[in-house]
Amino acid sequence: MKETFISKICHDLKESQINWKVVITLIPIAFITYLFHESGHWTLGELLGNDMTLSLNNSSPQNGHFIDDSDALWSAIGGPVFTILQGLIFLLLTWLTKSIYSYSITFFAVFSRFFSIVFGEINLQDEARIASMLGTNKYIIAAIVLTILFLILWRCNRIMNLNMKAVGYFAVLGTFAILTVIGVNELIMIK
């Protein structure tokens, strides 16, 4: 029975195109995805003339205040826009290369926002802050961002011929990668 269970898992992983190289690359992909998302906040803030700081899970004005209130909105928008951009770029690369590594980067862009919105207290997420600044329901922007990202992932899954079981395996691995990023960020924040 035990051999059957292990052989089933091995078969599923092979069918999902997940090998030890894919598992190992998810950790750096997680760190790069978080930094890319935060660089979206940083880039828009800097373009608007604010002197911004950048860390693994935060970007904000160095003096604690944006020059203009609208700068806070644009900087908040930058993170989700960069995450969507990451998804689109690597969707294109997945289409061109059929690479499981390109797929992994696309998957992680989608999964990181999903994980943050669903498990990271919605009120602390960019989408809720954007909605608040726009005076709309906090779930509207989150729903728009996640819908765009899920459509990107759906297309990527079709390109790679991956089923929901494969997405489940990637979600489990993605959860470990996210928890690693969160753990490292907590260690960095301890001074």
C-alpha positions in Angstrom: 0.0 0.0 0.0 2.8 2.4 0.9 4.7 1.7 -2.3 1.5 2.3 -4.3 0.9 5.7 -2.6 4.6 6.8 -3.2 4.5 5.5 -6.7 1.3 7.4 -7.3 2.8 10.6 -6.0 5.9 10.1 -8.2 3.7 9.5 -11.2 1.6 12.6 -10.5 4.8 14.8 -10.0 6.2 13.5 -13.3 2.9 14.1 -15.1 2.9 17.6 -13.5 6.4 18.1 -14.9 7.7 18.7 -11.3 11.2 17.4 -10.6 13.8 18.3 -7.9 15.1 21.2 -10.1 11.6 22.7 -10.3 11.2 22.4 -6.5 14.6 24.0 -5.9 13.9 26.9 -8.3 10.7 27.8 -6.6 12.5 29.4 -3.6 14.5 32.0 -5.7 11.4 32.5 -7.8 9.5 33.4 -4.6 12.1 35.9 -3.6 12.3 37.5 -7.0 8.5 37.7 -7.3 8.2 39.5 -3.9 11.0 41.9 -4.9 9.5 42.5 -8.3 6.1 43.3 -6.8 7.7 45.7 -4.3 9.7 47.3 -7.1 6.4 48.2 -8.7 5.5 50.3 -5.6 9.1 51.7 -5.6 9.2 52.5 -9.3 5.9 54.4 -9.4 6.7 56.2 -6.1 10.1 57.2 -7.5 8.7 58.3 -10.9 6.4 60.6 -9.0 9.3 62.2 -7.2 9.2 60.4 -3.9 12.4 59.2 -2.3 11.4 55.5 -1.8 12.9 52.6 0.2 12.7 49.0 -1.0 12.8 45.8 1.0 11.7 42.2 0.5 8.1 42.8 1.5 7.7 46.6 1.7 8.3 49.8 -0.3 7.5 53.2 1.1 8.7 56.8 1.2 11.9 57.2 3.2 10.3 60.1 5.2 7.1 58.2 5.8 4.9 60.5 3.6 4.2 60.8 -0.1 4.6 64.2 -1.7 1.0 64.1 -2.8 -1.9 61.9 -1.7 -2.4 60.7 -5.2 1.2 59.4 -5.1 0.2 56.9 -2.5 -2.5 55.6 -4.8 -0.2 55.2 -7.8 2.5 53.6 -5.7 -0.1 51.1 -4.3 -1.2 50.3 -7.8 2.4 49.6 -8.9 2.7 46.4 -7.0 -0.3 44.6 -8.4 0.5 46.0 -11.9 4.0 44.6 -11.8 2.7 41.3 -10.6 0.3 41.2 -13.6 3.1 42.2 -15.8 5.3 39.4 -14.5 2.4 37.0 -15.2 2.0 38.3 -18.8 5.7 38.3 -19.6 6.1 34.7 -18.4 2.9 33.6 -20.0 4.4 34.8 -23.3 7.7 33.0 -22.5 5.8 29.9 -21.6 3.9 30.0 -24.9 7.2 30.5 -26.8 9.3 27.9 -24.9 6.9 25.5 -23.3 9.3 25.7 -20.3 8.1 24.5 -16.9 10.4 27.1 -15.4 8.6 29.9 -17.2 5.4 28.4 -16.1 6.7 28.3 -12.5 7.3 32.0 -12.6 3.9 32.7 -14.0 2.3 30.4 -11.4 4.1 32.1 -8.6 3.0 35.6 -9.7 -0.6 34.4 -9.5 -0.2 32.3 -6.4 1.6 35.0 -4.4 -1.2 37.5 -4.8 -3.9 34.9 -4.2 -2.1 33.7 -1.0 -1.6 37.3 0.2 -5.2 38.3 -0.4 -6.8 35.2 1.0 -4.5 34.4 3.9 -2.8 37.8 4.6 -5.7 39.7 6.0 -7.4 41.6 3.1 -7.2 45.0 4.8 -3.4 44.9 4.8 -3.2 44.2 1.1 -2.5 46.6 -1.8 -5.9 45.9 -3.4 -7.8 46.9 -0.2 -5.7 50.1 0.1 -6.3 51.0 -3.5 -10.1 50.3 -3.1 -10.1 52.5 0.1 -8.4 55.4 -1.7 -10.8 55.1 -4.6 -13.8 54.9 -2.2 -15.0 51.5 -3.4 -15.6 48.1 -1.8 -12.3 46.5 -0.6 -13.1 43.2 -2.5 -13.6 44.8 -5.9 -10.0 45.6 -6.8 -8.9 42.2 -5.3 -11.5 40.4 -7.5 -10.3 42.3 -10.6 -6.6 41.6 -9.9 -7.2 37.9 -9.1 -9.5 37.4 -12.2 -6.8 38.8 -14.5 -4.1 36.6 -12.8 -6.3 33.5 -12.9 -7.0 34.0 -16.6 -3.2 34.2 -17.2 -2.7 31.0 -15.2 -5.6 29.3 -16.9 -4.0 30.1 -20.3 -0.6 28.9 -19.0 -2.1 25.6 -17.8 -3.6 25.1 -21.3 -0.2 25.8 -23.0 1.6 23.4 -20.7 -1.3 20.8 -20.7 -1.4 20.8 -16.9 -4.5 19.8 -14.9 -5.8 20.9 -11.6 -3.8 18.2 -9.8 -0.6 19.8 -11.1 -1.9 23.2 -9.9 -2.4 21.6 -6.5 1.1 20.3 -6.3 2.4 23.7 -7.4 0.2 25.3 -4.7 1.7 23.1 -2.0 5.2 23.9 -3.1 4.3 27.5 -3.5 3.0 27.7 0.0 6.4 26.4 1.3 8.2 29.0 -0.9 6.0 31.8 0.4 6.5 30.7 4.0 10.2 30.7 3.4 10.1 34.3 2.1 7.9 35.4 5.1 10.3 33.7 7.5 13.4 35.3 6.0 11.6 38.7 5.9 10.9 38.3 9.7 14.5 37.4 10.4 15.6 40.5 8.4 13.2 42.7 10.3 14.6 41.6 13.7 17.4 43.9 14.6 
